[in-house]
Amino acid sequence: MEDEFFVKQAKLRVQIRIKEGRATPVDRLFSHLAGEEKWNGTTAFIESIAKLPPDQIQSVLQDITIFNEMDPSHSEFWAALRVVAQDSLAESNRDGVHKAISADVSNIFAGKNYDALIKLEEQITKKIENGGDPEYWEGLLKRLVFYKAKAKLHEINQRIESDYGKSGSKTKPAETKSESKPSPAISDESESKTPYIYKSSSEKPIEPIAKFVDPKRAKLEEEMKKIKKNLEADATGVQMNDDQMWKRELENGMAEGEEPFNTAQPLPDADPSLKAPRFFNRVIMGCEWNKYNQTHYDQDNPPPKTILGYRFNIFYPDLADLRKTPHYRVEKLPETPDFVILRFVASAPYSDVTFMIANREWEHSHKKGFRCAFERGIMHLHFSFKKYRYRR
């Protein structure tokens, strides 16, 4: 149902562009095929595609893809039009075609209908099977695909125009005074004089005019943008320093419930020759709605926030020995059983770095957000605490 709604909206956009005189040729082709408005520029446009520059042919191909999805009943037409556009795009880089056939192609194929080209295809295939020059005849076969597609387009167009003749009520003038002037490529007189500029109609035609924005989806898309940005930065292959790593984490911002957690514990036995690594950490705060809290609190009077987990990101861009991966360990504090020390350990030139965290059992499931990885100079340790049911 949702796809059907988008298609209706896309068709409406086409009608609006035609009415306002800013339709592209592919818009008009779509309307022409749908029996909504006859367009006399179909043949001229098909012939003009080969004369377009590559970037404009790409725009034509983009529109063909969109309209083919919108109009599956004419998929044969759109498929043939795609072949013509793709062949025109590849013309400048064509290989495997003998130079001698360049003059023969138009003499052999031009002006023949689809059925005649099918018979020619059979004859050429037999020539190859009987030991004819494979480079020459296979080159002809490659070009034949283009001419067959053009012939199929003209054949379908003739059938459509014939239907218009039978139902005159649908036929409308191709151009009226209130509409914009026809494109140079569609006018037979000006076709060779003025270069045709094709502008794609894909202003997001498969989206509805007024689209509901799901807050959850918007948040997910924002997160994906951050991930993509990070991946693009990593793809450059340039090793970041700790300052760049810190700035990138800062740009990622805080998710809901996250707060900065960047206070390390002092190390009395630290080696002065080593340097402490930089880091950007987060603590996750929130309310636990267990049975007890559900009984004694509500949304207007929520329970006090508690620590739900941590996100540690420790930066080690200058490790001397990359074979020794940084790691962590948890150390108990006998005098304060509610807390433990989380120690990150790496090789030179870095000293250890420690943090005091809540002493609760961790979730080690990746589905629950657990992550422990050393990637591109950053030690990531993300975890949440297990939730327990309240028992009386």
Solvent accessible surface area in square Angstrom, and as a share of the most:
residue,aa,sasa,rsa
1,M,192,0.86
2,E,113,0.51
3,D,108,0.56
4,E,94,0.42
5,F,94,0.39
6,F,42,0.18
7,V,43,0.25
8,K,122,0.52
9,Q,31,0.14
10,A,0,0.00
11,K,72,0.31
12,L,72,0.36
13,R,52,0.19
14,V,2,0.01
15,Q,87,0.39
16,I,60,0.30
17,R,6,0.02
18,I,14,0.07
19,K,173,0.73
20,E,106,0.47
21,G,10,0.10
22,R,118,0.43
23,A,24,0.19
24,T,14,0.08
25,P,6,0.04
26,V,0,0.00
27,D,0,0.00
28,R,19,0.07
29,L,0,0.00
30,F,4,0.02
31,S,4,0.02
32,H,1,0.00
33,L,7,0.04
34,A,45,0.35
35,G,15,0.15
36,E,69,0.31
37,E,21,0.10
38,K,48,0.20
39,W,4,0.01
40,N,102,0.52
41,G,4,0.04
42,T,1,0.00
43,T,63,0.37
44,A,12,0.09
45,F,0,0.00
46,I,2,0.01
47,E,70,0.31
48,S,2,0.01
49,I,0,0.00
50,A,60,0.46
51,K,138,0.59
52,L,12,0.06
53,P,56,0.35
54,P,86,0.54
55,D,99,0.51
56,Q,24,0.11
57,I,3,0.02
58,Q,96,0.43
59,S,23,0.15
60,V,0,0.00
61,L,20,0.10
62,Q,93,0.41
63,D,0,0.00
64,I,1,0.00
65,T,56,0.32
66,I,24,0.12
67,F,1,0.00
68,N,52,0.26
69,E,113,0.51
70,M,7,0.03
71,D,13,0.06
72,P,95,0.60
73,S,96,0.62
74,H,42,0.19
75,S,55,0.35
76,E,92,0.41
77,F,2,0.01
78,W,1,0.00
79,A,54,0.42
80,A,9,0.07
81,L,0,0.00
82,R,70,0.26
83,V,47,0.27
84,V,1,0.01
85,A,0,0.00
86,Q,84,0.37
87,D,20,0.10
88,S,13,0.08
89,L,48,0.24
90,A,49,0.38
91,E,86,0.38
92,S,100,0.65
93,N,126,0.65
94,R,67,0.25
95,D,109,0.56
96,G,44,0.43
97,V,38,0.22
98,H,70,0.31
99,K,185,0.78
100,A,58,0.45
101,I,1,0.00
102,S,86,0.56
103,A,69,0.54
104,D,45,0.23
105,V,10,0.06
106,S,59,0.38
107,N,118,0.61
108,I,49,0.25
109,F,1,0.01
110,A,53,0.41
111,G,90,0.87
112,K,79,0.34
113,N,98,0.51
114,Y,51,0.19
115,D,93,0.48
116,A,34,0.26
117,L,2,0.01
118,I,54,0.27
119,K,131,0.55
120,L,31,0.15
121,E,49,0.22
122,E,100,0.45
123,Q,103,0.46
124,I,5,0.03
125,T,53,0.31
126,K,126,0.53
127,K,101,0.43
128,I,44,0.22
129,E,129,0.58
130,N,128,0.66
131,G,68,0.65
132,G,23,0.22
133,D,75,0.39
134,P,77,0.49
135,E,92,0.41
136,Y,43,0.16
137,W,55,0.19
138,E,80,0.36
139,G,0,0.00
140,L,1,0.00
141,L,43,0.22
142,K,101,0.43
143,R,28,0.10
144,L,1,0.00
145,V,78,0.45
146,F,17,0.07
147,Y,37,0.14
148,K,38,0.16
149,A,8,0.06
150,K,34,0.14
151,A,13,0.10
152,K,30,0.13
153,L,0,0.00
154,H,42,0.19
155,E,61,0.27
156,I,6,0.03
157,N,6,0.03
158,Q,123,0.55
159,R,123,0.45
160,I,20,0.10
161,E,57,0.26
162,S,55,0.36
163,D,72,0.37
164,Y,5,0.02
165,G,67,0.64
166,K,166,0.70
167,S,43,0.28
168,G,51,0.49
169,S,109,0.70
170,K,101,0.43
171,T,58,0.33
172,K,109,0.46
173,P,90,0.57
174,A,13,0.10
175,E,60,0.27
176,T,62,0.36
177,K,208,0.88
178,S,109,0.70
179,E,30,0.14
180,S,62,0.40
181,K,184,0.78
182,P,66,0.41
183,S,33,0.21
184,P,41,0.26
185,A,3,0.02
186,I,25,0.13
187,S,33,0.21
188,D,117,0.60
189,E,149,0.67
190,S,32,0.21
191,E,36,0.16
192,S,104,0.67
193,K,164,0.70
194,T,60,0.35
195,P,108,0.68
196,Y,19,0.07
197,I,114,0.58
198,Y,8,0.03
199,K,152,0.64
200,S,40,0.26
201,S,3,0.02
202,S,25,0.16
203,E,88,0.40
204,K,129,0.55
205,P,4,0.03
206,I,84,0.42
207,E,56,0.25
208,P,8,0.05
209,I,99,0.50
210,A,89,0.69
211,K,89,0.38
212,F,167,0.69
213,V,104,0.60
214,D,58,0.30
215,P,98,0.62
216,K,170,0.72
217,R,133,0.49
218,A,41,0.31
219,K,106,0.45
220,L,112,0.56
221,E,84,0.38
222,E,87,0.39
223,E,66,0.30
224,M,104,0.47
225,K,133,0.56
226,K,51,0.21
227,I,84,0.42
228,K,127,0.54
229,K,114,0.48
230,N,29,0.15
231,L,101,0.50
232,E,95,0.43
233,A,37,0.28
234,D,29,0.15
235,A,87,0.67
236,T,92,0.54
237,G,68,0.65
238,V,109,0.63
239,Q,109,0.48
240,M,32,0.14
241,N,77,0.40
242,D,34,0.17
243,D,55,0.29
244,Q,85,0.38
245,M,1,0.00
246,W,72,0.25
247,K,109,0.46
248,R,35,0.13
249,E,16,0.07
250,L,92,0.46
251,E,110,0.49
252,N,30,0.16
253,G,30,0.29
254,M,75,0.34
255,A,48,0.37
256,E,150,0.67
257,G,31,0.30
258,E,31,0.14
259,E,80,0.36
260,P,88,0.56
261,F,42,0.18
262,N,62,0.32
263,T,97,0.57
264,A,39,0.30
265,Q,55,0.24
266,P,114,0.72
267,L,42,0.21
268,P,135,0.85
269,D,123,0.63
270,A,50,0.39
271,D,67,0.35
272,P,135,0.85
273,S,93,0.60
274,L,61,0.30
275,K,87,0.37
276,A,72,0.56
277,P,5,0.03
278,R,91,0.33
279,F,35,0.14
280,F,8,0.03
281,N,0,0.00
282,R,16,0.06
283,V,11,0.06
284,I,25,0.13
285,M,43,0.19
286,G,12,0.12
287,C,40,0.24
288,E,38,0.17
289,W,91,0.32
290,N,43,0.22
291,K,131,0.56
292,Y,86,0.33
293,N,21,0.11
294,Q,101,0.45
295,T,94,0.54
296,H,104,0.46
297,Y,65,0.25
298,D,77,0.40
299,Q,149,0.66
300,D,141,0.73
301,N,91,0.46
302,P,68,0.43
303,P,5,0.03
304,P,103,0.65
305,K,131,0.56
306,T,44,0.26
307,I,44,0.22
308,L,39,0.19
309,G,0,0.00
310,Y,3,0.01
311,R,49,0.18
312,F,0,0.00
313,N,3,0.02
314,I,0,0.00
315,F,0,0.00
316,Y,2,0.01
317,P,20,0.12
318,D,75,0.39
319,L,15,0.07
320,A,85,0.66
321,D,33,0.17
322,L,135,0.67
323,R,213,0.78
324,K,123,0.52
325,T,79,0.46
326,P,4,0.02
327,H,94,0.42
328,Y,57,0.22
329,R,112,0.41
330,V,71,0.41
331,E,49,0.22
332,K,171,0.72
333,L,31,0.16
334,P,120,0.75
335,E,129,0.58
336,T,53,0.31
337,P,93,0.59
338,D,105,0.54
339,F,82,0.34
340,V,6,0.04
341,I,20,0.10
342,L,0,0.00
343,R,44,0.16
344,F,0,0.00
345,V,27,0.16
346,A,16,0.12
347,S,24,0.16
348,A,51,0.40
349,P,44,0.27
350,Y,4,0.02
351,S,11,0.07
352,D,35,0.18
353,V,7,0.04
354,T,4,0.02
355,F,0,0.00
356,M,70,0.31
357,I,1,0.00
358,A,12,0.09
359,N,72,0.37
360,R,74,0.27
361,E,93,0.42
362,W,24,0.08
363,E,31,0.14
364,H,115,0.51
365,S,45,0.29
366,H,143,0.64
367,K,194,0.82
368,K,115,0.49
369,G,34,0.33
370,F,24,0.10
371,R,85,0.31
372,C,56,0.34
373,A,27,0.21
374,F,55,0.23
375,E,69,0.31
376,R,136,0.50
377,G,10,0.10
378,I,3,0.01
379,M,5,0.02
380,H,17,0.08
381,L,0,0.00
382,H,31,0.14
383,F,0,0.00
384,S,26,0.17
385,F,7,0.03
386,K,67,0.28
387,K,160,0.68
388,Y,135,0.51
389,R,217,0.79
390,Y,88,0.34
391,R,213,0.78
392,R,251,0.92
